[in-house]
Amino acid sequence: MKSPYARNIRRSSGELDPYSAAHIYYGQDGLARRPKIRANSSIYEPAGTRNALADETRPPTRRASLDNAGQAPRKFLVPVDATLKELLRREDTDGNMQITIEDEGPKVLRLGTFASNGFNQFDIRGTYMLSNLLQELTIAQGFGRKQIVLDESRLNENPVSRLSRLIKTSFWDNLTRRIDGSVIEKVGLDPKDWTPDPRPRIYVPRGAPEQYEYYTRLAKQRPDIRLDVQWLPSEEITGEFVRDLNDKPGLLAVAMEEYTDPKTGKKDLRGLPFVVPGGRFNEFYGWDSYMESIGLLINDRVDLAKSMVLNFCFCIQHYGKIFNANRSYYLGRSQPPFLTDMALRVYERIKSEPGALDFLKMAIRAAIKEYHGIWMAEPRLDPITGLSRYRPVGVGVPPETESSHFTHILKPYAEKHGMSNEEFVLAYNSCSIKEPELDEYFLHDRAVRESGHDTSYRLEKVAANLATIDLNSLLYKYEVDIARTIHVFFGDKLYMPPQFCASGMTPEQFETSAVWDRRSKRRRAAMDKYLWNEKKGMYFDYDTVKQERTHYESATTFWAMWSGAATPRQAAAMVIQALPKFEVFGGLVSGTEESRGVTGLSRPNRQWDYPYGWAPQQILAWTGLLRYGYTEEAERLAYKWLYMVTKAFFDFNGVVVEKYDVTRPIDPHKVDAEYGNQGSDFKGVAREGFGWVNASYVYGLTIVNVHMKRALGALTPWETFDRMTEQAGIVDH
């Protein structure tokens, strides 16, 4: 989407686009295409060094060249370091290296125009333009620029256009990682590493000897990085084995490709790229990657989306599962499964390319292995209902959390045994002390983390027992997708090679669509029986131990619409009865306030409960509503979410964060829950956004109509937009 300020402005073919990506705008290519700065004898005070509120009447000693009169936005001549220093001194009154509506500066700074060689000065006013100036100067400084020609249109750009542009041209690239020798010393280090001697370490599966040879060769060639290369056993990974790796945490190897090194002309390996969530989450995550792929495909980054599918296939082939993330302490833990939909979306974009059908075939085979080996096997399968649960294996205390995270849980047990917390954890993890109640607690804690919804009172102390609506909706989608793909693309007969056969499968067997059709019908019947509440018009989780439906109202009910598991009648009931419970100022809230219950010092907020909203819940609900023909509801919810994200971006220095308080109109990015909020702690400029929020933004903009996009650019709240369009007789929303 181009800024409206770019319209009707004619530029010569050699002129630099004011909305170019930062590496073009401030890099050598952009520098070469800039007009030359002229020298003259005018007295020029560098921008930012003149007080905008003083010396207003002092006559100039000499007038420099005139500014262009016309409709085109101005260009400013800006000395980077001096202006940046003065801008922060005047406007960043709380000293956090950001300019927001909470700062109490004069909200105005003068910049000299390029056409006058800096002599004529114009005011840059308001939080938004000043914060954009801060961002642009910070970026320019990072490129080593001492003086820049800055387009005014880069400062007053429509906020929807600006955020969309940054996501496409900057955020995705800044979130992209790969694992190989070029970056192993950086990506191999874990900010969560709790050991006394953190070092880069990588674990390689037995089925990838070429990677083991590659990394051991790298370790010998570069002893300075202290890379530790370890084989994983070929036997089944147990909870005890994962626990025993706690003293040596490391990366889990993902897919690599062969290429010819342009420097040496020799063949070598390099990592396939993937997109990380952002903030402290710097690994290859499970369901984050699916959400990110939706935005990547919209932004024509098919290469990255395809690469992430290939990484998932590698993980399933060699480890049996898609991980929570590719660190050793996640070996026993998966995340919500989205592979079939992700692969089909990518295939739709590459189907005319050579090898596209082979790509789809590998992805479907991987999904079948994951389905049988993880979700339809013990301990996750409930044999009575036939439904599945989040129930990963593990022993002891999850090591990746903050050191104080479980203190309140562990303290009574430590005191009981006359130990310090640290001593008790060591004894408990080694099983020299038995505490069955604590075993049960951590069984559910690991399940909460596998669900991706960590944490929530919906799941606390019960997660491993729940056949959840979200997981079973996803598995229904697997069954339907696999059936359709085998029938449509593979002649109703898909050969399964040994590497994609899970335990219990017959190597070299054939899969047919009829079997998968029956599986989807059985699951839908079980979901109707155990999860659907006819009176309340929504789905609930089912406790497989107590053998009763739970009462927590969760936005995951709409996942059944995303997957197509809901009947048209059930979908209508959810829109009429459930949707009003979850719809708030900024879109959908994760759960209802009534279900969450009272919070306070002894019962703090959980981040996946009311009043917080998350991008995945919005994305899946929008898609589900559109699937059943509820376009107006999807547009309204998308508008509310987009407005909230845009308003925070506009008011708070370009911030884009992991989650939002969707009930809070002014500063929804400020979250009062455990773990805080990722994406808000930056200096000068936000460089990544947050993966799935980036995706939700570009996806949401494909759902809302033209009138809505214009209103969002003008920061019009939903209620105002709705009232104005109704008065104007516009009813296409």
C-alpha positions in Angstrom: 0.0 0.0 0.0 1.4 3.3 -1.0 1.0 6.4 1.1 -1.7 8.8 -0.2 1.0 11.4 -0.1 2.7 9.6 -3.0 -0.3 10.1 -5.3 -0.1 12.5 -8.3 3.6 13.3 -7.6 5.7 12.8 -10.6 9.2 11.7 -10.2 11.9 11.2 -12.7 13.1 7.6 -13.2 16.3 8.3 -11.4 14.8 10.0 -8.4 14.7 8.1 -5.1 11.3 6.9 -3.9 10.7 8.6 -0.6 9.1 5.4 0.7 12.1 3.2 -0.2 13.2 0.6 2.3 15.8 1.9 4.8 18.7 0.0 3.2 18.0 1.7 -0.1 17.0 5.1 1.3 20.0 5.5 3.6 22.4 3.0 1.9 24.9 3.6 -0.9 22.4 3.2 -3.7 20.1 5.9 -2.2 23.1 8.1 -1.6 24.2 7.9 -5.2 20.7 8.9 -6.4 20.3 11.9 -4.1 20.6 15.4 -5.5 23.9 17.1 -4.6 24.1 19.4 -1.7 25.0 22.9 -2.8 27.4 25.2 -1.0 26.5 28.8 -0.5 27.3 31.7 1.8 24.1 31.8 3.8 24.3 31.6 7.5 22.9 28.2 8.5 22.2 26.9 11.9 22.0 23.1 11.9 18.5 21.8 12.4 17.8 21.2 16.1 20.3 23.8 17.3 17.9 26.7 16.9 15.2 27.0 19.5 11.9 26.7 17.7 10.2 29.0 20.2 12.8 31.7 20.1 14.6 34.0 17.6 11.4 34.0 15.5 11.8 37.7 14.5 15.5 37.8 13.8 16.0 38.8 10.2 18.2 36.5 8.1 21.7 37.8 7.2 21.2 36.5 3.7 18.5 34.7 1.9 19.4 31.4 0.4 17.7 29.7 -2.6 13.9 29.6 -2.6 12.0 26.4 -1.8 10.1 24.8 -4.5 6.5 26.0 -4.5 4.2 23.2 -5.4 2.3 20.2 -4.1 5.3 17.9 -3.6 6.3 17.4 0.1 9.4 19.2 1.2 12.9 17.7 1.6 14.9 18.6 4.6 18.7 18.8 5.0 19.4 17.2 8.3 22.7 16.8 10.2 22.0 13.5 11.8 24.0 13.5 15.1 23.2 17.1 16.2 19.5 16.8 15.3 19.1 13.5 17.1 20.8 14.8 20.2 18.7 18.0 20.3 15.5 16.1 19.5 16.0 13.7 22.4 17.0 16.6 24.7 13.8 18.5 24.0 11.2 15.9 23.4 12.2 12.7 25.3 11.2 14.0 28.7 11.0 10.5 30.3 14.4 9.5 29.0 13.4 6.2 27.4 14.8 6.9 24.0 11.3 7.1 22.5 8.9 10.1 21.8 5.4 9.3 22.8 2.2 11.0 23.9 3.4 10.6 27.5 6.4 12.9 26.9 5.9 16.5 27.8 8.2 18.3 25.4 7.2 21.3 23.3 6.3 18.8 20.5 7.9 21.0 17.8 11.3 21.1 16.2 12.5 23.1 13.2 14.3 21.5 10.2 16.1 23.4 7.4 14.9 22.7 3.9 17.1 21.1 1.2 16.0 23.6 -1.4 17.4 26.5 0.7 20.5 24.5 1.7 19.2 24.5 5.2 18.4 28.3 5.5 14.6 28.2 5.4 13.2 26.3 8.3 9.9 24.7 8.9 8.3 23.2 12.0 7.9 19.5 12.5 5.0 19.3 14.9 3.3 16.6 16.9 4.2 13.4 18.5 3.8 11.3 15.4 6.0 13.3 13.1 8.6 13.8 15.8 8.7 10.1 16.7 9.1 9.3 13.0 11.9 11.8 12.8 13.6 10.0 15.8 13.1 6.7 14.0 14.5 7.9 10.7 17.5 9.6 12.4 18.3 6.5 14.4 18.2 4.3 11.3 20.3 6.8 9.3 22.9 6.9 12.1 23.0 3.1 12.0 24.0 3.4 8.3 26.8 5.7 9.3 25.2 8.8 7.7 26.3 12.2 9.1 23.9 14.3 7.0 20.8 13.2 5.1 18.2 14.6 2.7 15.0 13.6 4.4 11.6 13.6 2.6 8.8 15.2 4.6 6.5 12.5 3.3 8.5 10.0 5.3 7.6 11.9 8.5 3.9 12.6 7.9 3.2 9.3 6.1 -0.3 7.8 6.6 0.3 5.5 9.6 -1.4 2.5 8.0 0.8 2.9 5.0 3.9 3.4 7.2 3.4 0.3 9.3 2.5 -1.8 6.3 5.6 -0.6 4.6 7.8 -1.3 7.6 6.5 -4.8 8.0 7.1 -5.6 4.3 10.5 -3.9 3.8 12.1 -4.1 7.2 10.4 -6.2 10.0 10.4 -9.5 8.1 14.0 -9.2 7.2 15.0 -8.2 10.7 13.2 -11.2 12.1 14.8 -13.7 9.7 17.4 -16.1 11.0 19.3 -19.1 9.8 21.5 -21.6 11.5 24.9 -22.2 10.0 28.5 -21.1 10.3 27.8 -17.5 9.3 25.9 -16.8 12.6 26.3 -19.9 14.8 28.2 -18.0 17.5 25.2 -15.6 17.8 22.2 -17.8 17.3 23.8 -20.6 19.3 23.9 -18.6 22.5 20.7 -18.7 24.5 19.7 -15.6 26.6 17.8 -18.1 28.8 21.0 -20.2 29.4 21.2 -20.8 33.2 24.6 -22.7 33.2 27.8 -21.2 34.6 29.6 -21.4 31.2 27.2 -20.5 28.4 28.5 -21.4 25.0 27.0 -22.1 21.5 25.9 -25.8 21.3 24.0 -27.7 18.7 22.4 -31.1 18.8 22.2 -33.0 15.5 19.9 -36.0 14.8 21.4 -39.2 13.7 19.6 -39.0 10.3 21.6 -35.9 9.3 25.3 -37.0 9.3 26.1 -34.3 6.7 25.2 -31.7 9.3 27.3 -33.3 12.0 30.3 -33.3 9.7 29.6 -29.7 8.8 29.4 -28.4 12.4 32.3 -30.5 13.7 34.4 -29.1 10.8 33.3 -25.6 11.7 34.2 -26.1 15.3 37.7 -27.2 14.3 38.2 -24.3 11.9 36.9 -21.7 14.4 37.9 -22.8 17.9 37.3 -19.2 19.1 33.6 -19.6 19.0 33.7 -22.7 21.3 31.0 -24.5 19.4 30.0 -27.8 21.1 28.6 -30.3 18.6 26.5 -33.2 20.0 24.8 -36.2 18.5 21.3 -37.0 19.6 20.5 -40.7 20.2 18.6 -42.7 17.6 16.4 -44.1 20.4 13.1 -42.5 21.5 13.6 -39.3 23.4 12.4 -39.6 27.0 11.6 -37.1 29.7 14.6 -38.3 31.6 16.9 -37.7 28.6 15.6 -34.2 28.1 16.1 -33.5 31.8 19.7 -34.8 31.6 20.5 -32.2 28.9 19.7 -29.3 31.3 23.4 -28.9 32.1 24.1 -28.6 28.4 21.3 -26.6 26.7 21.7 -26.1 23.0 20.1 -25.6 19.6 18.4 -28.4 17.8 19.6 -28.6 14.2 17.0 -27.7 11.5 17.1 -28.0 7.7 20.1 -27.1 5.6 20.6 -26.9 1.8 23.6 -27.5 -0.4 25.0 -24.5 -2.3 28.1 -23.4 -4.1 30.2 -21.0 -2.1 30.8 -18.0 -4.4 34.2 -17.3 -2.7 35.7 -20.8 -3.0 33.6 -22.3 -5.8 33.1 -25.4 -3.6 29.9 -26.9 -2.5 28.9 -26.4 1.1 25.8 -26.3 3.4 23.8 -23.4 4.6 20.8 -23.1 6.8 17.3 -22.7 5.5 16.0 -19.3 6.8 13.1 -19.0 9.2 11.3 -16.1 10.9 11.4 -15.8 14.7 8.7 -14.2 16.8 10.8 -11.3 18.1 11.9 -9.9 21.4 13.5 -12.6 23.6 12.0 -15.3 21.4 14.9 -15.8 19.0 14.3 -19.4 17.9 12.2 -21.3 15.3 8.8 -21.5 17.0 5.8 -23.7 16.1 2.5 -22.0 15.7 4.1 -18.5 15.5 5.6 -19.7 12.2 2.2 -20.5 10.8 0.8 -17.1 11.7 3.8 -15.4 10.3 3.5 -17.3 7.0 0.1 -15.7 6.4 1.7 -12.3 6.4 4.7 -13.4 4.5 2.6 -14.7 1.7 0.6 -11.5 1.5 3.9 -9.6 1.3 5.2 -11.9 -1.4 7.8 -13.5 0.8 6.9 -16.9 -0.5 10.5 -18.0 -0.2 10.5 -17.6 3.6 7.1 -19.3 4.0 8.2 -22.2 1.9 11.5 -22.5 3.8 9.7 -22.7 7.1 7.5 -25.5 5.8 10.7 -27.3 4.8 12.2 -26.8 8.3 9.0 -28.3 9.8 9.3 -31.3 7.6 12.9 -31.8 8.6 11.9 -31.6 12.3 9.1 -34.2 11.9 11.3 -36.5 9.8 14.2 -36.5 12.3 12.6 -35.6 15.7 9.1 -36.8 15.1 7.4 -33.5 15.9 7.3 -29.8 15.4 8.9 -28.2 18.4 7.7 -25.6 20.8 11.0 -24.1 19.6 14.3 -25.6 18.5 16.1 -25.7 21.8 17.1 -28.9 23.6 14.8 -28.3 26.6 11.8 -28.4 24.1 12.6 -31.9 22.8 9.6 -33.4 24.5 7.2 -30.6 23.7 5.3 -29.7 20.6 2.9 -26.8 19.7 -0.5 -26.4 18.0 -0.3 -28.1 14.6 -0.9 -26.0 11.5 1.3 -27.7 8.9 -1.3 -28.9 6.4 -2.9 -25.4 6.0 0.5 -23.8 5.9 1.8 -26.1 3.2 -1.3 -25.8 1.1 -1.1 -22.0 1.2 2.5 -22.1 0.1 1.7 -24.7 -2.6 -1.0 -22.4 -4.1 1.7 -19.8 -4.6 4.4 -22.1 -6.1 2.2 -24.6 -8.0 3.6 -23.6 -11.4 7.2 -24.0 -10.2 9.2 -27.2 -10.8 9.1 -29.5 -7.8 6.0 -27.9 -6.3 4.1 -31.2 -6.1 7.1 -32.9 -4.5 7.1 -30.1 -1.9 3.4 -30.7 -1.1 3.9 -34.5 -1.0 6.7 -34.2 1.6 4.6 -31.8 3.7 1.6 -34.1 3.7 3.7 -37.1 4.6 5.3 -35.1 7.4 1.8 -34.1 8.7 0.7 -37.8 8.6 3.7 -38.8 10.6 3.1 -36.1 13.2 -0.6 -36.9 13.4 0.1 -40.6 14.2 3.2 -40.2 16.2 2.3 -37.3 18.4 -1.4 -36.4 18.5 -3.0 -39.8 18.1 -0.6 -41.7 20.3 -0.1 -42.0 24.1 0.0 -39.9 26.2 -1.8 -37.3 24.2 -4.6 -39.4 22.8 -7.6 -40.0 25.1 -8.7 -43.5 24.2 -12.2 -43.1 25.6 -13.3 -40.0 23.7 -11.0 -40.4 20.7 -10.0 -36.8 21.2 -6.5 -35.4 21.7 -4.8 -33.4 24.5 -1.7 -31.3 25.0 0.3 -33.8 27.2 4.1 -33.6 26.6 6.6 -35.8 28.3 9.0 -34.3 30.8 10.6 -34.7 34.2 11.2 -32.1 36.9 11.0 -28.3 36.7 11.0 -26.7 33.3 14.5 -25.1 33.2 13.9 -22.3 30.6 11.7 -20.1 32.8 13.0 -17.2 34.9 14.7 -18.4 38.1 12.0 -17.0 40.3 9.0 -18.2 38.2 8.2 -21.2 40.3 9.5 -20.0 43.7 6.0 -19.7 45.2 5.2 -23.3 44.1 8.5 -24.8 45.3 9.0 -23.0 48.5 6.6 -25.1 50.7 8.3 -28.3 49.4 11.8 -27.0 50.0 10.8 -26.0 53.6 9.2 -29.4 54.1 12.5 -31.1 53.3 14.7 -28.4 55.1 16.3 -27.3 51.9 16.9 -24.1 50.0 14.9 -23.8 46.7 18.0 -24.5 44.7 18.9 -27.6 46.7 15.3 -28.9 46.4 15.1 -28.4 42.6 18.3 -30.5 42.2 17.0 -33.2 44.4 13.5 -33.2 42.9 14.8 -33.2 39.3 17.1 -36.1 40.0 14.1 -38.0 41.5 15.9 -38.5 44.8 12.9 -36.8 46.3 9.4 -37.9 45.3 6.5 -35.4 45.3 3.5 -36.8 43.3 1.5 -33.5 43.7 4.4 -31.6 42.2 4.7 -34.1 39.4 1.0 -33.4 38.6 1.6 -29.7 38.7 4.4 -29.8 36.3 2.6 -32.2 34.0 0.0 -29.6 33.5 2.5 -26.7 33.4 4.3 -28.4 30.4 0.9 -29.0 28.8 0.0 -25.3 29.1 3.3 -24.4 27.4 2.7 -27.0 24.6 -0.7 -25.4 24.0 0.9 -22.1 23.2 -1.5 -20.5 25.7 0.9 -20.0 28.6 -0.5 -19.0 30.9 -4.3 -19.0 31.6 -6.7 -19.9 34.4 -8.5 -21.9 31.7 -5.6 -24.4 31.7 -3.9 -24.0 35.0 -3.5 -27.3 36.9 -5.7 -29.1 34.4 -4.2 -28.6 30.9 -2.9 -32.2 30.4 -6.3 -33.6 31.1 -8.2 -31.4 28.6 -9.4 -32.4 25.2 -9.4 -28.8 24.0 -11.5 -27.3 21.3 -8.4 -25.6 19.8 -6.3 -28.8 19.4 -9.1 -30.9 18.1 -10.2 -28.3 15.6 -6.7 -28.3 14.3 -6.6 -32.1 14.0 -10.0 -32.0 12.2 -8.4 -29.6 9.7 -5.4 -32.0 9.3 -7.8 -34.9 8.6 -9.8 -32.9 6.0 -6.8 -31.4 4.4 -5.0 -34.7 4.1 -8.1 -36.4 2.7 -8.6 -33.7 0.1 -4.9 -33.5 -0.9 -4.5 -37.3 -1.4 -7.7 -37.3 -3.5 -7.0 -34.2 -5.6 -3.3 -34.3 -6.1 -2.1 -37.8 -5.6 -4.6 -40.0 -7.3 -6.1 -41.1 -4.0 -3.0 -43.2 -3.1 -0.1 -41.7 -1.2 3.0 -43.9 -0.7 4.6 -43.5 2.8 8.4 -44.0 2.8 9.9 -45.3 6.1 11.3 -41.9 7.2 7.8 -40.6 7.3 6.2 -43.5 9.2 5.6 -43.1 12.9 5.7 -45.9 15.4 2.7 -48.2 14.7 2.6 -47.4 11.0 3.6 -50.0 8.4 6.6 -48.7 6.4 5.9 -48.2 2.7 2.1 -48.3 3.3 -0.3 -46.3 1.2 -2.7 -43.7 2.5 -6.1 -43.1 0.9 -8.6 -40.3 1.2 -11.4 -42.5 2.5 -9.6 -43.4 5.7 -9.0 -39.7 6.4 -12.6 -38.8 5.6 -13.8 -41.3 8.2 -11.3 -39.9 10.8 -12.6 -36.4 10.3 -16.2 -37.5 10.6 -15.5 -39.4 13.8 -13.7 -36.4 15.3 -16.5 -34.0 14.4 -19.0 -36.3 16.1 -16.8 -36.5 19.2 -16.4 -32.8 19.2 -20.2 -32.4 19.0 -20.7 -34.9 21.8 -18.0 -33.8 24.3 -17.2 -30.1 23.4 -20.3 -28.5 22.1 -22.7 -26.8 24.5 -26.0 -26.3 22.7 -27.5 -24.0 25.4 -24.6 -21.6 25.3 -24.0 -21.8 21.6 -20.2 -22.4 21.8 -17.6 -25.1 22.3 -15.9 -25.8 25.6 -12.9 -28.0 26.6 -13.5 -31.5 28.0 -11.8 -32.9 31.1 -11.0 -36.5 30.2 -10.2 -37.4 33.8 -13.3 -35.9 35.5 -15.3 -36.8 32.3 -17.1 -33.5 32.2 -17.2 -30.4 30.1 -15.4 -27.4 31.6 -17.1 -23.9 31.9 -14.3 -21.6 30.8 -15.5 -19.4 27.9 -12.5 -19.1 25.5 -12.1 -17.4 22.1 -10.7 -20.7 20.9 -14.3 -21.7 20.3 -14.0 -19.9 17.0 -11.2 -22.3 15.9 -14.0 -24.7 15.0 -15.2 -22.2 12.4 -11.6 -21.7 11.1 -11.3 -25.5 10.6 -14.7 -26.1 9.2 -15.7 -28.4 12.0 -18.7 -26.4 13.0 -22.0 -26.9 11.1 -23.6 -23.8 9.7 -26.1 -23.9 12.5 -23.4 -24.1 15.1 -21.5 -21.2 13.4 -24.7 -19.1 13.5 -25.1 -19.9 17.2 -21.6 -18.8 17.9 -22.0 -15.5 16.1 -25.3 -14.8 17.9 -24.5 -16.0 21.4 -20.7 -16.3 21.8 -19.3 -13.4 19.7 -20.9 -10.7 21.9 -19.1 -12.2 25.0 -15.7 -11.7 23.4 -16.0 -8.6 21.3 -14.4 -5.5 23.0 -12.8 -2.3 22.0 -9.8 -3.8 20.2 -11.3 -6.9 18.8 -11.6 -10.3 20.5 -10.5 -10.9 24.1 -9.0 -14.3 24.8 -11.6 -15.2 27.5 -14.4 -13.7 29.3 -14.0 -11.7 32.5 -16.5 -14.0 34.2 -14.5 -17.1 33.3 -11.3 -15.6 34.4 -12.6 -14.7 37.8 -11.4 -12.1 40.4 -7.7 -11.2 40.2 -5.6 -9.6 42.9 -2.3 -10.0 44.8 -2.9 -13.7 45.5 -4.4 -14.4 42.1 -2.6 -12.3 39.5 -3.6 -11.7 35.8 -2.6 -14.4 33.3 -1.6 -13.2 29.9 -4.0 -15.5 27.9 -7.0 -14.4 29.9 -9.2 -11.3 30.0 -8.4 -8.5 29.3 -5.7 -9.5 26.8 -6.1 -10.2 23.1 -3.6 -12.0 20.8 -3.1 -12.0 17.1 -3.7 -15.7 16.5 -7.2 -15.5 18.0 -8.0 -12.6 15.7 -6.6 -14.2 12.6 -8.4 -17.5 13.1 -11.7 -15.9 14.0 -11.6 -13.6 11.0 -10.9 -16.5 8.7 -13.6 -18.6 10.3 -16.2 -15.9 10.1 -15.4 -15.4 6.4 -15.6 -19.1 5.8 -19.2 -19.2 6.9 -20.2 -15.9 5.2 -20.1 -13.5 8.2 -18.2 -10.9 6.2 -19.6 -7.9 8.2 -18.5 -9.4 11.5 -15.1 -10.3 10.2 -14.6 -6.7 8.8 -15.7 -5.2 12.1 -13.4 -7.3 14.2 -10.5 -6.7 11.9 -11.1 -3.0 11.9 -11.1 -2.9 15.7 -7.9 -4.8 16.0 -6.2 -2.8 13.2 -7.3 0.5 14.8 -5.9 -0.5 18.2 -2.6 -1.6 16.7 -2.4 1.5 14.5 -3.2 3.9 17.3 -0.5 2.5 19.6 1.9 2.6 16.7 1.0 6.3 16.1 1.1 7.4 19.7 4.0 5.4 21.0 7.0 5.7 18.6 6.0 2.9 16.2 5.5 0.2 18.8 4.2 -3.2 17.8 4.1 -5.8 20.6 3.4 -9.4 21.3 -0.1 -8.9 22.8 -2.5 -6.1 23.8 -5.0 -5.2 26.5 -7.9 -5.0 24.0 -10.1 -3.3 26.6 -7.7 -0.3 26.9 -8.2 2.5 24.3 -5.2 4.7 25.2 -2.1 2.5 25.7 -3.2 -1.1 25.0 0.4 -2.2 24.6 1.0 -1.8 28.3 0.3 -5.2 29.8 0.1 -6.0 33.5 0.7 -9.7 33.4 3.5 -12.2 33.9 6.3 -12.1 31.3 5.5 -8.4 30.5 5.3 -7.6 26.8 7.8 -8.3 24.0 8.4 -5.6 21.4 8.1 -2.5 23.5 11.7 -2.3 24.9 13.6 -0.5 22.1 15.8 2.5 21.7 14.8 5.1 19.0 13.1 2.8 16.5 11.3 -0.5 16.6 13.1 -2.8 14.1 11.1 -6.0 14.2 7.5 -5.4 15.4 6.3 -8.8 16.6 6.0 -11.7 14.2 2.3 -12.7 14.4 1.1 -9.2 15.0 2.9 -8.1 11.9 1.1 -10.9 10.0 -2.3 -10.0 11.6 -1.9 -6.4 10.4 -1.2 -7.2 6.8 -3.9 -9.9 6.8 -6.4 -7.7 8.4 -5.9 -5.0 5.8 -7.0 -7.6 3.1 -10.3 -8.1 5.0 -11.4 -4.5 5.6 -12.8 -2.5 2.7 -11.6 0.7 1.1 -13.7 3.0 3.3 -12.3 1.3 6.4 -8.7 1.6 5.2 -9.1 5.3 4.7 -10.8 5.7 8.1 -8.0 3.7 9.8 -5.4 6.0 8.2 -7.3 8.9 9.8 -7.3 7.1 13.2 -11.1 6.9 13.3 -12.4 4.7 16.1 -14.9 2.0 15.1 -17.9 3.6 16.8 -17.3 6.9 15.0 -16.7 5.2 11.7 -19.8 3.1 12.1 -22.0 6.1 13.0 -20.6 8.2 10.1 -21.0 5.6 7.4 -24.6 4.9 8.6 -25.4 8.6 8.4 -23.8 8.8 5.0 -25.8 5.8 3.8 -22.7 3.7 3.2 -23.7 0.1 4.0 -20.9 -2.0 2.4 -19.1 -2.7 5.7 
